[in-house]
Amino acid sequence: MTENSTPYLQNGAVTATNADEPLVRVEHLGKSFGDHIVLKDIDFSVRQGDVTCIIGPSGSGKSTLLRCINLFEQPTSGRILFHGENVTAARKANLLRRRVGMVFQSFNLFNNLNVLHNCTLGPRKVLKLKRAEAEALALKYLRVVGMDAFVNAKPRQLSGGQKQRVAIARALCMNPEVLLFDEPTSALDPEMVGEVLATMKTLAEQGLTMLVVTHEMGFARDVANHVVFMDGGVIVEEGSPEQMFTSPRQERTKAFLSRS
């Protein structure tokens, strides 16, 4: 795979590594802040093309887990494997983030830059693309998320849903092999949630590997192929959406889903 190749959609077909080999493998991951233990012995894997939704109550460690996978937080114990290589060391963070993108709940757009420049900054600075190449890539993904008509707009001129769709396009411009979503709809007004979830569903249908922390149970049930339930810093239960939503095995999972 070349540095600037698109790993998840080529001429309408998913390009594959070995489907039996996890793209991301988390092994015995732990994270503490001082004496406060946030994550305990986390184990799970993500394969190419998976849409994995992580659900659970607030404070269960879901967002911290995502931040550890992308090395925004350094794990206290355990390791993260990417294509079978241990990438847990802090010195590998920048290399990992070129292949594992992230979409934040608060958008994190640069308010002084217009939509197009928000999307071209990373490809030009990190991937070293020429301006014309970066702009062509940005326009491609802005079309995918339905925001190509807003290339000259500043973030303050956009709704929350539009900002989040630009943030998704910006992440896609880095050609990630995996895209992490940290509660991407939690900062949105209810009427704007649907447009972002529809964009994410489209990307899932195109084969993008996604790891999504979400409170949107409908999305997890209808779009994911794997659901992980966390509580108290541990994985309580995981399985297919059908199993998790119709016949969860653990009482804690049943209690959570009954209130969702």
Rosetta silent file (secondary structure, phi, psi, omega in degrees, C-alpha in Angstrom):
SEQUENCE: MTENSTPYLQNGAVTATNADEPLVRVEHLGKSFGDHIVLKDIDFSVRQGDVTCIIGPSGSGKSTLLRCINLFEQPTSGRILFHGENVTAARKANLLRRRVGMVFQSFNLFNNLNVLHNCTLGPRKVLKLKRAEAEALALKYLRVVGMDAFVNAKPRQLSGGQKQRVAIARALCMNPEVLLFDEPTSALDPEMVGEVLATMKTLAEQGLTMLVVTHEMGFARDVANHVVFMDGGVIVEEGSPEQMFTSPRQERTKAFLSRS
SCORE:     score description
SCORE:     0.000 S_00000001
   1 L     0.000  128.478  179.693    0.000    0.000    0.000 S_00000001
   2 L   -77.670  163.612 -173.983    1.459    3.362   -0.953 S_00000001
   3 L   -59.403  -36.366 -173.999    1.614    6.221    1.514 S_00000001
   4 L  -108.734   18.687  179.428   -1.207    8.165   -0.095 S_00000001
   5 L   -74.210  157.378  175.658   -3.415    5.312   -1.245 S_00000001
   6 L   -92.895  113.117 -168.654   -7.061    5.130   -0.217 S_00000001
   7 L   -80.599  -15.198 -170.805   -7.246    1.979    1.862 S_00000001
   8 L  -113.524  -17.790  179.487  -10.984    1.442    2.094 S_00000001
   9 L  -142.898  115.511  176.499  -12.597    2.220   -1.250 S_00000001
  10 E  -130.229  110.436  178.712  -11.084    1.584   -4.670 S_00000001
  11 L    53.423   38.954  174.953  -13.470    1.663   -7.648 S_00000001
  12 L    84.927    1.290 -179.055  -16.353    0.632   -5.440 S_00000001
  13 E  -125.164  144.512  178.294  -14.621   -2.334   -3.793 S_00000001
  14 L   -72.655  128.403  173.727  -12.922   -2.638   -0.455 S_00000001
  15 L   -84.003  137.503 -167.732   -9.189   -3.179   -0.771 S_00000001
  16 L  -122.328  142.916  157.594   -8.171   -5.849    1.662 S_00000001
  17 L   -90.381 -168.218  176.931   -5.381   -7.030    3.777 S_00000001
  18 L   -62.011  116.861 -175.188   -5.841  -10.520    5.219 S_00000001
  19 L   -64.428  -22.772 -179.797   -9.443  -10.443    6.437 S_00000001
  20 L   -84.417   -7.473 -175.900   -8.592  -12.888    9.231 S_00000001
  21 L  -101.590  122.292 -179.611   -5.842  -10.641   10.562 S_00000001
  22 L   -60.275  139.407  173.082   -6.920   -7.822   12.899 S_00000001
  23 L   -74.259  -43.939  176.266   -6.093   -4.341   11.693 S_00000001
  24 E  -126.246  132.560  175.464   -6.025   -3.157   15.312 S_00000001
  25 E  -128.954  122.864  177.573   -5.537   -5.416   18.306 S_00000001
  26 E  -103.916  124.606 -175.453   -5.786   -4.122   21.876 S_00000001
  27 E  -125.087  118.665  173.808   -4.202   -6.443   24.440 S_00000001
  28 E    50.304   40.193 -174.565   -4.526   -6.140   28.240 S_00000001
  29 E   -74.244  132.701  174.587   -4.752   -2.357   27.967 S_00000001
  30 E  -132.187  150.195  177.523   -4.830   -0.364   31.174 S_00000001
  31 E  -145.513  126.883  176.671   -4.889    3.349   31.869 S_00000001
  32 E  -126.898  147.655  169.863   -4.587    5.164   35.188 S_00000001
  33 E  -114.931   98.401 -172.236   -4.429    8.827   36.095 S_00000001
  34 L    64.954 -125.388  179.289   -2.509    8.776   39.349 S_00000001
  35 L   -88.032   -3.165 -176.943   -4.415    6.438   41.661 S_00000001
  36 E   -90.063  113.382  179.954   -7.560    6.608   39.513 S_00000001
  37 E   -87.550  120.966 -177.436   -7.895    3.512   37.320 S_00000001
  38 E  -101.399  -39.702  179.786   -9.872    4.316   34.158 S_00000001
  39 E  -127.338  138.995 -178.160   -9.258    1.211   32.017 S_00000001
  40 E  -133.074  114.079  169.675   -8.573   -2.321   33.232 S_00000001
  41 E    51.065   55.886 -179.079   -7.326   -5.230   31.095 S_00000001
  42 E   -83.586  128.441  177.573   -9.071   -4.234   27.845 S_00000001
  43 E  -133.124  122.412  167.738   -8.902   -6.824   25.045 S_00000001
  44 E  -169.358  169.203 -178.511  -10.555   -6.594   21.635 S_00000001
  45 E  -136.590  157.446  178.433   -9.718   -6.405   17.947 S_00000001
  46 E  -127.679  126.285  177.604  -10.877   -4.559   14.847 S_00000001
  47 L  -101.979  160.166 -178.990  -10.668   -6.093   11.370 S_00000001
  48 L   -58.427  132.261 -179.759  -10.668   -4.249    8.078 S_00000001
  49 L    88.483   -8.023  177.898  -14.182   -3.169    7.163 S_00000001
  50 L   -66.868  145.262  164.486  -15.513   -3.569   10.711 S_00000001
  51 E  -117.435  103.050 -177.260  -17.857   -0.991   12.164 S_00000001
  52 E  -105.118  123.713  176.410  -17.401   -1.413   15.913 S_00000001
  53 E  -105.602  130.360  176.217  -19.565    0.619   18.279 S_00000001
  54 E  -104.185  119.515 -177.442  -18.504    1.070   21.886 S_00000001
  55 E  -120.054  164.947  178.911  -21.454    1.775   24.139 S_00000001
  56 L   150.734  167.946 -178.442  -21.857    2.247   27.871 S_00000001
  57 L   -67.602  161.243  175.426  -22.697    4.794   30.554 S_00000001
  58 L   -59.724  140.486  179.770  -20.847    8.080   30.918 S_00000001
  59 L    84.362    8.570 -177.296  -17.583    7.645   32.774 S_00000001
  60 L   -85.385   -6.278  178.043  -17.104    4.037   31.720 S_00000001
  61 L   102.222    6.821 -174.980  -13.790    4.753   29.941 S_00000001
  62 H   -61.801  -51.623 -177.952  -14.998    4.712   26.340 S_00000001
  63 H   -67.419  -36.926  177.110  -13.418    7.989   25.217 S_00000001
  64 H   -62.334  -38.167  177.093  -10.218    7.274   27.139 S_00000001
  65 H   -60.164  -45.992  178.207   -9.959    3.973   25.273 S_00000001
  66 H   -60.733  -43.245 -177.874  -10.163    5.775   21.915 S_00000001
  67 H   -66.834  -29.384  174.167   -7.563    8.296   23.011 S_00000001
  68 H   -72.165  -40.291 -179.277   -5.248    5.463   24.022 S_00000001
  69 H   -61.776  -36.105  178.589   -5.704    3.696   20.683 S_00000001
  70 L   -93.538    5.407  177.441   -4.626    6.882   18.884 S_00000001
  71 L    62.101   24.638  166.365   -1.961    7.550   21.540 S_00000001
  72 L   -70.164  -26.736  170.260   -3.402   10.886   22.587 S_00000001
  73 L  -120.449  135.780  179.036   -3.139    9.209   25.973 S_00000001
  74 L   -83.637  121.692  178.722   -0.239    6.896   26.737 S_00000001
  75 L   -58.718  146.890  176.686   -1.489    3.539   28.083 S_00000001
  76 L   -80.414  -32.546  179.318   -0.288    2.592   31.559 S_00000001
  77 E  -151.393  168.033 -179.713   -0.121   -1.101   30.685 S_00000001
  78 E    81.448 -170.417 -178.155   -0.790   -3.490   27.830 S_00000001
  79 E  -150.904  161.281  177.520   -0.180   -2.846   24.172 S_00000001
  80 E  -120.036  125.619  177.773   -1.764   -1.799   20.891 S_00000001
  81 E  -107.759  133.741  176.182   -0.951   -3.714   17.717 S_00000001
  82 E  -124.339  118.048 -170.693   -1.497   -2.171   14.275 S_00000001
  83 L    53.175   35.464  177.308   -1.072   -4.637   11.395 S_00000001
  84 L    81.954   -2.898 -179.239    0.515   -6.897   14.000 S_00000001
  85 E  -100.417  134.679  178.020    3.157   -4.350   15.016 S_00000001
  86 E   -71.013  115.444 -177.033    3.362   -3.048   18.558 S_00000001
  87 L  -115.666   18.197 -173.114    2.803    0.721   18.249 S_00000001
  88 L   -68.755  -26.619 -176.463    2.247    1.492   21.919 S_00000001
  89 L   -63.132  139.284 -176.802    5.491    3.421   22.360 S_00000001
  90 H   -58.105  -31.632 -177.397    5.026    7.206   22.387 S_00000001
  91 H   -66.556  -14.132 -179.927    7.682    7.644   19.699 S_00000001
  92 H   -98.349    5.827 -174.034    5.367    5.901   17.220 S_00000001
  93 H   -60.889  -47.820 -176.687    2.412    8.204   17.868 S_00000001
  94 H   -65.062  -38.402  177.625    2.821   10.434   14.820 S_00000001
  95 H   -64.191  -43.396 -179.857    3.275    7.459   12.498 S_00000001
  96 H   -62.921  -42.427 -176.239    0.193    5.774   13.933 S_00000001
  97 H   -68.853  -15.789  174.310   -1.957    8.907   13.602 S_00000001
  98 L   -74.127  -18.693 -177.105   -1.200    9.068    9.879 S_00000001
  99 L  -114.760  -16.170  179.813   -3.063    5.760    9.497 S_00000001
 100 E  -123.430  104.146 -176.635   -5.608    5.992   12.334 S_00000001
 101 E   -89.126  170.103 -178.521   -7.728    9.142   12.156 S_00000001
 102 E  -144.789  138.365  174.665  -10.039   10.645   14.742 S_00000001
 103 E  -115.632  124.886 -172.853  -13.242   12.688   14.716 S_00000001
 104 L   -97.149  157.245  179.460  -13.917   14.564   17.957 S_00000001
 105 L   -68.096  -24.949 -177.592  -17.233   15.456   19.561 S_00000001
 106 L  -102.494   18.630  172.888  -16.281   19.160   19.581 S_00000001
 107 L    73.657  -52.154  179.917  -15.263   19.260   15.873 S_00000001
 108 L    57.504   36.387  173.434  -11.804   20.846   16.534 S_00000001
 109 L   -78.991  155.979  175.022  -11.877   22.855   13.304 S_00000001
 110 L   -84.790  112.795 -172.492   -9.565   25.828   12.869 S_00000001
 111 L   -67.907  -21.604 -179.572  -11.907   28.817   13.139 S_00000001
 112 L   -86.972   -4.825 -179.090   -9.571   31.140   11.218 S_00000001
 113 L  -111.052  147.614  175.862   -9.476   28.843    8.169 S_00000001
 114 L   -76.360  176.556 -175.663  -12.233   28.198    5.664 S_00000001
 115 H   -57.931  -46.416 -177.806  -13.607   24.700    5.031 S_00000001
 116 H   -62.041  -45.045 -178.373  -11.229   23.938    2.165 S_00000001
 117 H   -68.864  -32.706  174.061   -8.143   25.028    4.100 S_00000001
 118 H   -58.680  -37.483 -175.775   -9.235   23.036    7.140 S_00000001
 119 H   -84.915  -21.554 -177.941   -9.254   19.943    4.940 S_00000001
 120 H   -95.176  -15.148 -175.115   -6.008   20.611    3.042 S_00000001
 121 H   -59.902  -49.561 -179.254   -3.783   21.540    5.974 S_00000001
 122 H   -62.994  -50.881  178.365   -3.049   17.975    7.085 S_00000001
 123 H   -57.943  -35.253 -179.912   -2.409   16.513    3.629 S_00000001
 124 H   -75.749  -42.512 -174.992   -0.048   19.373    2.790 S_00000001
 125 H   -80.273  -39.158 -173.638    1.844   19.466    6.099 S_00000001
 126 L   -97.291  -49.308 -179.491    1.906   15.771    6.965 S_00000001
 127 L   -84.487   -8.171  176.469    1.485   13.880    3.705 S_00000001
 128 L    62.535   34.372  176.119    3.473   16.539    1.807 S_00000001
 129 L   -77.043  150.462  173.211    0.945   16.780   -1.015 S_00000001
 130 L   -70.833  159.521 -174.500    1.122   19.677   -3.423 S_00000001
 131 H   -55.585  -46.259 -177.831   -1.602   22.284   -3.096 S_00000001
 132 H   -63.087  -39.492  178.863   -3.528   21.113   -6.167 S_00000001
 133 H   -65.492  -44.098 -178.883   -3.408   17.482   -5.010 S_00000001
 134 H   -64.977  -40.122  179.968   -4.550   18.376   -1.512 S_00000001
 135 H   -68.026  -38.158  177.453   -7.413   20.522   -2.816 S_00000001
 136 H   -63.795  -40.526  178.315   -8.572   17.771   -5.182 S_00000001
 137 H   -65.702  -43.500  179.847   -8.556   15.302   -2.298 S_00000001
 138 H   -62.265  -44.335  179.777  -10.428   17.740   -0.051 S_00000001
 139 H   -63.853  -36.930  178.021  -13.099   18.391   -2.679 S_00000001
 140 H   -58.452  -48.734 -175.407  -13.527   14.649   -3.186 S_00000001
 141 H   -80.988  -26.634  172.874  -14.300   14.025    0.477 S_00000001
 142 H   -65.691  -33.347  173.929  -16.312   17.206    0.945 S_00000001
 143 H   -66.464  -41.982 -179.664  -18.561   15.861   -1.818 S_00000001
 144 H   -56.894  -40.182 -177.464  -18.801   12.526   -0.010 S_00000001
 145 L   -95.296    4.710  176.307  -20.116   14.274    3.128 S_00000001
 146 L    75.021   30.191 -177.570  -22.248   16.774    1.197 S_00000001
 147 L  -122.367   16.071 -177.508  -20.229   19.862    2.089 S_00000001
 148 H   -68.606  -19.181  178.815  -18.539   20.762   -1.215 S_00000001
 149 H   -78.930   -4.819 -173.579  -20.776   23.824   -1.613 S_00000001
 150 H  -114.724   24.858 -172.862  -19.268   25.336    1.557 S_00000001
 151 L   -60.139  -29.945 -176.827  -15.563   25.341    0.649 S_00000001
 152 L   -96.064   -0.328 -178.216  -15.192   29.084    1.284 S_00000001
 153 L   -78.889  147.786  171.763  -17.221   29.189    4.504 S_00000001
 154 L   -90.104  154.103 -178.730  -15.623   29.687    7.902 S_00000001
 155 H   -52.333  -34.226 -178.277  -16.659   27.339   10.738 S_00000001
 156 H   -66.225  -16.254  179.823  -18.629   30.134   12.455 S_00000001
 157 H   -90.278   -0.519 -174.391  -20.924   30.222    9.411 S_00000001
 158 L  -109.329  153.576  172.190  -21.832   26.531    9.721 S_00000001
 159 L   -75.285  169.358  178.430  -24.298   24.611   11.837 S_00000001
 160 H   -59.791  -43.093  178.952  -23.057   21.985   14.264 S_00000001
 161 H   -63.209  -39.208  178.067  -23.981   19.175   11.895 S_00000001
 162 H   -66.747  -41.333  177.025  -22.164   20.874    9.027 S_00000001
 163 H   -58.794  -42.892 -177.938  -19.067   21.390   11.178 S_00000001
 164 H   -68.327  -34.973  177.160  -19.012   17.721   12.086 S_00000001
 165 H   -67.821  -35.541  174.084  -19.348   16.674    8.448 S_00000001
 166 H   -65.280  -41.258  178.969  -16.396   18.929    7.589 S_00000001
 167 H   -61.301  -38.452  176.593  -14.454   17.347   10.451 S_00000001
 168 H   -65.040  -44.835  177.793  -15.200   13.905    8.987 S_00000001
 169 H   -60.354  -42.022  178.960  -14.061   15.052    5.536 S_00000001
 170 H   -59.352  -43.374  179.043  -10.881   16.486    7.068 S_00000001
 171 H   -64.944  -39.923 -179.996  -10.121   13.148    8.718 S_00000001
 172 H   -65.269  -29.322 -179.364  -10.773   11.274    5.467 S_00000001
 173 L   -63.138  -17.655  176.876   -8.322   13.536    3.628 S_00000001
 174 L   -87.837    5.333  179.747   -5.521   11.827    5.566 S_00000001
 175 L    50.627   53.865 -178.344   -6.548    8.502    3.975 S_00000001
 176 L   -71.466  151.341  172.391   -6.838    6.672    7.301 S_00000001
 177 L   -84.180  -26.539  176.480   -7.113    2.914    7.453 S_00000001
 178 E  -136.250  138.985  176.887   -9.233    3.246   10.576 S_00000001
 179 E  -120.147  123.359  178.987  -11.353    6.201   11.648 S_00000001
 180 E   -95.362  134.377  178.655  -12.169    6.700   15.330 S_00000001
 181 E  -119.562  118.266 -179.821  -15.318    8.645   16.265 S_00000001
 182 E  -100.752   93.504 -178.969  -15.556    9.986   19.819 S_00000001
 183 L    45.039   61.708 -170.978  -19.273   10.599   20.445 S_00000001
 184 L   -67.284  -13.691 -179.428  -19.563   12.530   17.155 S_00000001
 185 L  -110.412    1.187 -171.880  -23.182   13.588   17.717 S_00000001
 186 L   -69.809  -23.205 -179.226  -23.106   14.462   21.432 S_00000001
 187 L   -95.536    7.981 -174.081  -22.495   18.190   20.839 S_00000001
 188 L  -101.656  149.364  169.232  -25.264   18.491   18.234 S_00000001
 189 L   -64.743  149.841 -175.421  -28.841   19.659   18.475 S_00000001
 190 H   -52.967  -37.230 -177.466  -31.227   16.707   17.973 S_00000001
 191 H   -72.023  -14.830 -179.833  -32.278   17.792   14.487 S_00000001
 192 H   -94.616  -12.043 -176.675  -28.639   17.795   13.338 S_00000001
 193 H   -62.855  -41.836 -175.083  -27.811   14.311   14.602 S_00000001
 194 H   -59.071  -39.662 -176.893  -29.464   12.564   11.660 S_00000001
 195 H   -67.739  -34.737  178.414  -27.336   14.205    8.980 S_00000001
 196 H   -72.726  -43.051  178.789  -24.093   13.166   10.694 S_00000001
 197 H   -63.754  -35.855  177.857  -25.282    9.605   11.313 S_00000001
 198 H   -64.695  -40.081  177.217  -26.389    9.350    7.670 S_00000001
 199 H   -62.384  -44.521  179.892  -22.894   10.425    6.572 S_00000001
 200 H   -65.052  -37.706  177.613  -21.310    7.820    8.843 S_00000001
 201 H   -63.146  -40.637  177.669  -23.664    5.130    7.538 S_00000001
 202 H   -61.269  -44.066  179.146  -22.636    5.961    3.981 S_00000001
 203 H   -63.574  -39.058  177.760  -18.964    5.634    4.893 S_00000001
 204 H   -62.682  -41.715  179.817  -19.656    2.292    6.573 S_00000001
 205 H   -65.954  -25.785  178.574  -21.413    1.052    3.453 S_00000001
 206 L   -84.134   -4.869  174.200  -18.357    2.058    1.408 S_00000001
 207 L   102.555    7.620  179.547  -16.125   -0.139    3.550 S_00000001
 208 L   -68.371  131.205  175.505  -14.448    2.341    5.887 S_00000001
 209 E   -76.323  124.771 -171.969  -13.193    0.678    9.066 S_00000001
 210 E  -133.418  139.806  173.248  -14.754    2.573   11.958 S_00000001
 211 E  -124.536  113.071 -165.949  -14.527    2.472   15.733 S_00000001
 212 E  -122.234  117.902  167.375  -17.342    4.577   17.184 S_00000001
 213 E   -86.089  122.571 -172.532  -18.014    5.628   20.767 S_00000001
 214 L  -152.947  152.491  169.387  -21.690    6.504   20.738 S_00000001
 215 L  -103.675    4.248 -179.665  -24.902    6.869   22.712 S_00000001
 216 L   -86.593   92.230 -175.228  -26.902    6.393   19.493 S_00000001
 217 H   -66.569  -31.678  177.931  -28.256    2.887   20.030 S_00000001
 218 H   -62.975  -41.729  177.739  -30.107    2.896   16.710 S_00000001
 219 H   -64.395  -45.418  179.836  -26.859    3.476   14.840 S_00000001
 220 H   -61.073  -39.970 -178.033  -25.096    0.752   16.813 S_00000001
 221 H   -71.930  -38.894 -170.394  -27.929   -1.682   16.152 S_00000001
 222 H   -95.035  -24.877 -172.431  -28.413   -0.916   12.450 S_00000001
 223 L  -111.935  -36.913 -176.909  -24.921   -0.057   11.156 S_00000001
 224 L   -69.276  154.871  168.431  -22.342   -1.787   13.369 S_00000001
 225 L  -109.847   -3.901  179.335  -21.264   -5.373   12.876 S_00000001
 226 E  -149.182  132.837 -178.826  -19.690   -5.538   16.343 S_00000001
 227 E  -124.938  132.466  178.658  -20.834   -3.915   19.596 S_00000001
 228 E  -117.125  125.607  176.881  -18.739   -3.551   22.751 S_00000001
 229 E  -104.894  123.230  179.669  -20.400   -2.666   26.076 S_00000001
 230 E  -114.312  146.699  172.459  -18.139   -1.026   28.673 S_00000001
 231 E  -156.917  137.222  177.422  -18.782   -0.165   32.294 S_00000001
 232 L    61.603   28.915  176.558  -16.407    0.702   35.112 S_00000001
 233 L    81.762    8.192  178.680  -13.363    0.676   32.851 S_00000001
 234 E  -128.971  160.349  171.474  -13.828   -2.906   31.644 S_00000001
 235 E   -84.730  113.993 -178.906  -15.473   -4.645   28.716 S_00000001
 236 E   -79.840  -39.946 -175.059  -18.551   -6.283   30.228 S_00000001
 237 E  -163.510  149.308  174.655  -19.769   -7.920   27.029 S_00000001
 238 E  -147.404  155.114  179.918  -19.273   -7.808   23.266 S_00000001
 239 E   171.897 -168.378  177.141  -20.902   -9.425   20.279 S_00000001
 240 L   -71.328  157.551  177.045  -22.982   -8.859   17.174 S_00000001
 241 H   -56.878  -39.787 -179.448  -25.695   -6.191   17.293 S_00000001
 242 H   -60.847  -46.866 -179.792  -28.367   -8.880   17.097 S_00000001
 243 H   -65.987  -44.121 -175.055  -26.959  -10.745   20.081 S_00000001
 244 H   -68.132  -37.563 -174.123  -26.267   -7.617   22.125 S_00000001
 245 H   -93.364  -18.123 -179.848  -29.624   -5.937   21.563 S_00000001
 246 H  -108.627  -29.949 -178.848  -31.925   -8.972   21.584 S_00000001
 247 L  -147.554   60.566  177.485  -30.277  -11.413   23.982 S_00000001
 248 L   -61.876  146.455 -175.415  -27.464   -9.851   26.025 S_00000001
 249 L   -89.057  -31.895 -173.102  -25.894  -12.347   28.439 S_00000001
 250 L   -93.496  139.977 -179.372  -24.805  -10.047   31.262 S_00000001
 251 H   -62.021  -34.768  179.982  -27.264   -8.479   33.705 S_00000001
 252 H   -66.365  -38.316  176.692  -25.378   -5.166   33.590 S_00000001
 253 H   -64.067  -45.380  179.874  -25.762   -5.052   29.799 S_00000001
 254 H   -59.201  -42.869 -178.808  -29.467   -5.831   30.088 S_00000001
 255 H   -64.462  -42.055 -178.953  -29.947   -3.059   32.646 S_00000001
 256 H   -65.353  -48.068 -176.120  -28.133   -0.487   30.514 S_00000001
 257 H   -68.532  -27.982  178.944  -29.980   -1.345   27.299 S_00000001
 258 H   -67.939  -21.401 -179.850  -33.342   -1.363   29.062 S_00000001
 259 L  -100.786   -3.696 -174.997  -32.829    2.328   29.859 S_00000001
 260 L   -88.203    0.000    0.000  -31.425    3.324   26.452 S_00000001
